Amino acid sequence: MIIFLRFIYVFIGLFIFSCMDRFVIPEDIQNSNPGNFGAGDTTYLLVQPVWSSDQGLNKPIEISIAQDGRIFVADEANQSILVFDQDGNRPDGFEDLISLVDNNNIEITPKDLDIDKKMNVFYIDGSQRIFVWNQYWNEVGISKVSTSATFIHTQTGVDTIAIAGTDIWLSLLNDSDWEILDGDMTTDQALIDSLMRPHLFYDGKDEMNLYLDTYYQSDKSQFTGLTAPADNENMVFVTDNYGGSNNQYRIVQVDFKRSLILELTSGDLVWAYTGCFGSTIKGYGTGAGTVNKPVSIDVDYQGNLYYTQEGDYFPIHMISPNLGGDFAIYTSGFQPEADDIMNPLLFLNPVDIAVDNNRNSYIVDQQNSDITVFNFKGDFFKKAGYIDGADKIMSNPVAATVDDRGVLYVCDSEHGAIYRFKLSNSLDEDLNPED
């Protein structure tokens, strides 16, 4: 057994830094009053050039931006996640995201994606599964993976040995009453490669998750939307459109469980995680802050969740967590008749929502072929996606995101293109709006 004594010294650091917190993210995106609407704002102008087939796009349906400024696009026709830099170029190092397959090597189509602060790229395929690919691991490299460890109980001093991947291993690894004394690690390349490639993060059919989620039968879930909090590394949220006779529409919180210890080529020790059913945080209903055929979801820096849905009554919702007790209770943050954003007459078919750093909301209306923008209070601000305020630019917008500069990126699946917009009074010199 290889006894790595530095576990004693760095184990506390593992808990503090968790997985991947030590690396420095490139500052490709600079803050410049993102989404800070004011009296001088005029209109949203198209930023040139439009990214389309020249960049390899075919049918983009979802989009997200990493902390280093790279843009990740789920392309349905390509069955791939395409990655671009700020100039629209395709950088090297992302080949594993082309022609995606599941753990049984069956082709899958990404339906939604998001990226957390540890550069985990999460994506869903419309089933009850969540997949993950870690950009940082691929840039730095993995040298060793844990295979077993000796754990000691902090109160009693009792010790026990657990094998990686077993139920007892997962239990001890995630129990604060147990600490690692020493362990074995392997350099097995096949195992390392499996972690470097896109792999399964959460499966509703897993026995553990079926046990935790008995009411909703998560093995039949159909996830429609996904969001990863930018400032919380412990959870992701998905919208679930299971439906059926029991109206099983809901929002699900998926928690992180430590699964392995990795040694990176840099020498850092980090956690690898698997997803575990956390809770159903909102279920079916027809009033404000309930769920009825959800389509998409986003989260702001305060942990408020925003989602669009196809069911009757209100198409746009925002729910806020109340953390006063042992569990977060989510209540509606927008109210009918009081907030413009809940007015169903403003939309025809809202299919996606994006929220910027100032909690402004951008609603993608597929049938209207435009974007409707609201401030943090839910008050209407203006439309995006027009030339001279009249002619529509896009044909079939389906998804949007906003970067830290306030640049709005929109997927048009019919044109096979990414359109970018920015308010005309806050354009950066490196952006070239249409005349």
C-alpha positions in Angstrom: 0.0 0.0 0.0 1.2 3.4 -0.9 0.9 5.6 2.1 0.6 9.2 1.0 1.2 11.1 4.2 0.3 14.4 2.6 -3.3 13.3 2.9 -3.0 14.3 6.5 -1.9 17.8 5.5 -4.0 18.4 2.4 -7.2 16.6 3.5 -8.4 19.8 5.1 -7.5 21.6 2.0 -9.6 19.2 0.0 -12.7 20.1 2.1 -11.9 23.8 1.7 -11.1 24.0 -1.9 -13.1 21.0 -3.0 -12.7 19.9 -6.7 -10.7 22.3 -8.9 -10.9 25.5 -6.9 -7.2 26.1 -7.2 -6.8 26.9 -10.8 -6.8 30.5 -12.2 -9.5 31.2 -14.7 -8.4 33.4 -17.7 -9.9 36.8 -17.6 -11.1 36.8 -21.2 -14.4 38.5 -20.3 -14.2 41.9 -18.7 -17.0 43.4 -16.6 -18.4 46.6 -18.1 -21.7 47.4 -16.4 -23.4 44.1 -17.5 -27.1 44.6 -18.1 -27.1 47.9 -16.2 -30.1 49.5 -17.9 -30.4 53.3 -17.7 -32.1 56.3 -19.2 -29.6 56.6 -22.1 -30.2 53.0 -23.4 -31.4 53.0 -27.0 -31.7 49.7 -28.8 -30.1 46.3 -29.1 -27.8 46.2 -32.2 -26.7 43.1 -34.0 -23.0 42.3 -33.5 -21.1 41.2 -36.6 -20.2 38.7 -37.8 -23.0 36.2 -37.4 -21.7 32.8 -36.6 -23.1 30.1 -38.8 -22.1 27.1 -41.0 -18.7 28.6 -41.5 -18.1 27.8 -37.8 -19.5 24.3 -38.2 -22.9 25.1 -36.8 -25.9 23.2 -38.1 -28.8 23.3 -35.7 -27.8 25.0 -32.4 -30.4 24.6 -29.7 -28.6 25.6 -26.4 -25.7 27.8 -25.4 -23.6 28.6 -22.3 -20.5 30.6 -21.6 -17.6 29.4 -19.4 -15.8 31.7 -17.0 -12.8 31.9 -19.4 -15.1 33.4 -22.1 -15.4 30.3 -24.3 -18.9 29.6 -25.7 -20.4 26.1 -25.6 -23.2 25.3 -28.0 -25.3 22.2 -28.1 -25.9 21.4 -31.8 -28.7 18.9 -32.3 -28.0 18.0 -35.9 -24.3 17.4 -35.1 -25.1 15.5 -31.9 -22.2 17.5 -30.4 -21.2 20.4 -28.2 -19.3 22.9 -30.2 -16.9 25.3 -28.5 -15.9 28.8 -29.7 -13.6 31.5 -28.5 -14.7 35.2 -28.5 -13.7 35.5 -32.2 -15.8 32.6 -33.3 -12.9 30.2 -33.8 -13.0 26.6 -32.7 -10.0 26.0 -30.3 -8.3 22.6 -29.9 -8.9 20.4 -26.9 -12.6 19.8 -27.1 -12.7 16.9 -29.5 -14.3 14.7 -26.8 -17.5 16.8 -27.1 -18.0 15.9 -30.8 -20.4 13.0 -31.7 -21.5 12.4 -28.1 -22.4 8.9 -26.8 -23.6 7.5 -23.5 -22.0 5.0 -21.2 -23.2 2.2 -23.5 -21.6 3.9 -26.5 -25.0 4.8 -27.9 -25.3 8.1 -29.7 -27.1 10.8 -27.8 -28.2 14.4 -28.6 -27.5 17.2 -26.1 -30.7 19.1 -25.2 -29.4 21.6 -22.7 -26.1 22.4 -21.0 -24.5 24.6 -18.4 -21.1 25.2 -16.9 -20.2 25.7 -13.2 -17.2 27.5 -11.6 -15.1 24.3 -11.6 -15.4 24.1 -15.4 -17.7 21.1 -15.2 -19.7 21.1 -18.5 -23.1 19.4 -17.6 -25.5 18.4 -20.3 -28.8 16.4 -20.6 -30.2 14.3 -23.5 -33.9 14.4 -22.6 -33.8 11.3 -20.5 -33.4 11.0 -16.7 -29.6 11.3 -17.0 -27.1 14.1 -16.6 -23.6 13.9 -18.2 -20.4 15.8 -17.4 -17.1 16.7 -18.9 -14.5 18.6 -17.0 -12.5 21.2 -19.0 -9.9 21.8 -16.3 -9.0 18.1 -15.9 -8.4 17.9 -19.6 -6.2 20.9 -19.7 -4.1 19.9 -16.7 -4.3 16.1 -16.8 -5.0 13.3 -14.2 -2.0 11.2 -13.0 -3.6 9.0 -10.3 -7.0 7.8 -9.1 -7.9 6.5 -5.7 -8.6 2.8 -5.4 -9.0 2.3 -1.6 -8.4 4.1 1.7 -8.3 3.6 5.4 -10.9 5.8 7.2 -10.9 6.8 10.9 -13.9 7.9 12.9 -13.1 11.3 14.4 -15.0 10.6 17.7 -14.3 7.0 18.5 -10.9 6.4 16.7 -12.3 3.3 15.0 -10.8 2.7 11.6 -11.9 0.7 8.6 -10.8 0.1 5.0 -13.1 0.8 2.0 -12.7 0.0 -1.7 -13.4 2.8 -4.2 -16.8 2.5 -5.8 -18.5 0.5 -3.1 -21.5 1.8 -1.1 -19.4 1.9 2.1 -16.7 4.0 0.3 -19.3 6.6 -0.9 -20.8 6.6 2.6 -17.5 7.2 4.4 -16.2 9.7 1.8 -19.3 11.9 2.3 -19.6 11.6 6.1 -17.9 14.4 8.1 -17.4 12.0 11.0 -14.9 10.0 9.0 -11.5 11.1 7.8 -8.9 9.5 5.5 -5.7 8.2 7.1 -4.0 6.7 4.1 -4.9 5.1 0.8 -3.9 3.4 -2.5 -4.0 5.2 -5.9 -3.6 3.8 -9.4 -2.2 5.1 -12.6 -4.5 2.8 -14.7 -4.9 4.7 -18.0 -8.2 3.2 -18.9 -9.7 4.5 -15.7 -8.1 7.9 -16.1 -9.4 8.1 -19.7 -12.9 7.3 -18.6 -12.8 10.3 -16.2 -11.3 12.6 -18.8 -14.0 11.8 -21.4 -17.7 12.9 -21.0 -19.3 10.5 -18.6 -22.5 9.9 -16.6 -22.9 12.2 -13.7 -26.5 11.3 -12.6 -28.9 8.6 -13.5 -32.5 8.5 -12.3 -32.5 4.7 -12.8 -29.7 4.2 -10.3 -30.8 2.2 -7.3 -29.7 5.0 -4.9 -31.7 7.6 -6.7 -34.8 5.4 -7.0 -34.7 4.9 -3.3 -34.4 8.6 -2.6 -37.0 9.7 -5.2 -39.8 7.1 -4.6 -42.7 9.4 -5.2 -41.9 10.6 -8.7 -40.3 7.5 -10.1 -37.2 9.2 -11.4 -36.4 6.3 -13.7 -39.1 7.7 -16.0 -38.0 11.3 -15.7 -37.5 13.4 -18.8 -35.2 16.4 -18.1 -36.0 19.4 -20.3 -33.7 22.1 -18.8 -30.5 22.3 -16.8 -28.7 25.0 -14.8 -25.6 25.0 -12.6 -25.2 27.8 -10.0 -22.2 30.0 -10.8 -21.2 30.4 -7.1 -22.3 27.0 -5.6 -20.4 23.9 -6.4 -22.7 21.5 -4.6 -25.7 21.2 -6.8 -27.4 21.5 -10.2 -31.1 22.0 -11.0 -33.2 20.3 -13.8 -36.7 20.7 -15.0 -38.5 17.4 -15.2 -41.4 16.9 -17.7 -42.4 13.4 -16.6 -46.1 14.2 -16.9 -48.6 11.4 -16.8 -51.8 11.1 -14.9 -50.3 12.5 -11.7 -49.1 15.8 -13.4 -45.6 15.0 -12.4 -43.9 18.2 -13.6 -41.3 19.5 -11.2 -37.9 21.1 -10.6 -35.3 18.7 -9.1 -32.2 19.5 -7.2 -29.3 17.1 -7.8 -26.6 17.2 -5.2 -22.9 16.3 -5.5 -21.5 13.3 -3.7 -17.7 12.7 -3.5 -16.9 9.6 -5.5 -13.1 9.5 -6.0 -9.9 11.3 -5.1 -7.8 12.4 -8.1 -4.2 13.5 -8.2 -3.7 16.0 -11.1 -0.4 16.2 -13.0 0.0 19.5 -11.2 0.2 17.6 -7.9 -3.1 18.9 -6.5 -5.5 16.5 -5.0 -9.1 17.1 -5.9 -12.5 15.4 -5.7 -14.4 13.7 -8.4 -18.2 13.7 -7.9 -21.3 11.8 -8.8 -24.8 13.2 -8.8 -27.3 12.2 -6.1 -31.0 13.0 -6.0 -31.4 15.9 -3.6 -35.1 17.0 -3.5 -38.1 18.0 -5.5 -38.0 21.7 -4.8 -41.2 22.6 -6.7 -44.0 20.5 -8.0 -47.0 20.7 -10.3 -49.5 23.6 -10.0 -51.2 26.4 -11.9 -50.4 29.4 -9.7 -47.3 31.6 -9.3 -44.2 29.7 -8.5 -45.6 26.3 -9.4 -44.6 24.0 -12.3 -46.6 23.0 -15.4 -44.8 21.5 -18.3 -41.4 23.2 -17.7 -39.1 23.8 -20.7 -36.0 25.7 -19.5 -34.3 27.0 -16.3 -31.7 29.4 -15.2 -30.4 30.6 -11.8 -29.0 34.0 -10.6 -26.2 34.7 -8.2 -28.7 34.9 -5.3 -29.9 31.3 -6.0 -33.3 32.5 -7.4 -34.5 30.1 -10.1 -36.2 31.3 -13.3 -38.0 29.0 -15.6 -40.3 28.9 -18.7 -43.1 26.4 -19.2 -45.7 25.4 -21.8 -48.6 24.7 -19.5 -51.6 26.9 -18.9 -51.7 30.2 -17.0 -48.2 31.7 -16.5 -45.3 31.0 -18.9 -42.5 32.7 -16.8 -41.8 32.1 -13.2 -39.1 33.0 -10.6 -38.8 31.3 -7.2 -36.6 32.4 -4.3 -35.1 30.2 -1.6 -35.9 30.8 2.0 -33.0 29.4 4.0 -34.4 30.1 7.5 -34.9 26.4 8.4 -33.1 23.1 7.8 -34.3 23.1 4.2 -34.7 25.7 1.5 -38.4 26.6 0.9 -39.0 28.3 -2.5 -41.6 30.9 -2.9 -42.7 32.9 -5.9 -40.6 36.0 -6.6 -42.9 37.4 -9.4 -46.6 38.0 -8.9 -49.4 38.0 -11.4 -50.8 41.4 -12.3 -48.0 43.1 -10.4 -45.0 42.1 -12.5 -44.9 42.5 -16.3 -42.9 39.3 -16.8 -45.9 37.1 -15.7 -48.2 38.6 -18.2 -49.0 35.8 -20.7 -50.1 38.2 -23.3 -46.5 39.4 -23.8 -45.4 36.0 -25.2 -46.5 33.4 -27.8 -44.0 30.6 -27.1 -41.3 31.4 -24.6 -38.8 28.5 -24.8 -35.8 29.7 -22.9 -34.7 32.3 -20.3 -31.3 33.7 -19.4 -30.4 35.9 -16.4 -27.4 38.3 -16.3 -25.3 39.4 -13.4 -27.8 42.1 -12.5 -30.7 39.7 -12.5 -32.2 41.1 -15.7 -34.1 38.4 -17.6 -34.0 37.6 -21.4 -36.9 35.6 -22.7 -36.5 33.7 -26.0 -39.9 33.7 -27.8 -39.7 31.1 -30.5 -42.9 32.1 -32.3 -42.4 35.8 -32.0 -38.8 35.3 -33.3 -37.4 37.8 -30.7 -36.1 38.3 -27.2 -38.0 40.2 -24.5 -35.9 41.8 -21.8 -37.0 42.6 -18.3 -35.2 44.2 -15.3 -34.7 42.5 -12.0 -38.2 43.6 -10.8 -39.8 41.8 -13.7 -40.6 45.2 -15.4 -40.6 45.2 -19.2 -37.5 46.9 -20.7 -37.4 46.4 -24.4 -37.1 43.9 -27.3 -34.0 42.5 -29.0 -33.7 40.9 -32.4 -34.8 43.7 -34.7 -33.3 46.0 -37.3 -34.4 49.6 -37.0 -37.0 48.5 -34.4 -39.2 46.8 -37.1 -37.6 44.1 -39.2 -36.9 40.8 -37.4 -33.4 39.4 -37.7 -34.0 35.8 -36.5 -36.3 33.1 -37.7 -36.4 30.4 -35.0 -34.6 31.5 -31.8 -34.5 28.7 -29.2 -31.9 29.6 -26.6 -29.9 32.5 -25.2 -27.2 33.4 -22.7 -25.5 36.7 -21.6 -21.9 37.2 -20.9 -20.3 39.5 -18.2 -20.1 42.4 -20.7 -23.8 42.3 -21.4 -23.5 40.7 -24.8 -26.5 38.6 -25.6 -26.0 35.3 -27.6 -29.0 33.7 -29.3 -29.2 30.3 -31.0 -31.4 30.3 -34.2 -32.0 26.6 -35.0 -33.6 27.3 -38.5 -30.7 29.5 -39.7 -28.2 27.3 -38.0 -26.6 30.4 -36.5 -25.5 32.3 -33.4 -26.6 35.9 -33.2 -25.1 38.4 -30.8 -26.7 41.7 -29.6 -25.6 44.5 -27.4 -27.1 47.8 -26.3 -26.1 50.6 -28.6 -24.9 52.9 -25.8 -22.5 50.4 -24.3 -20.6 48.8 -27.2 -17.1 47.7 -26.8 -14.5 48.7 -29.3 -13.8 45.1 -30.2 -17.4 44.5 -31.2 -18.7 45.5 -34.6 -22.4 46.3 -34.6 -24.4 46.4 -37.8 -24.6 49.9 -39.3 
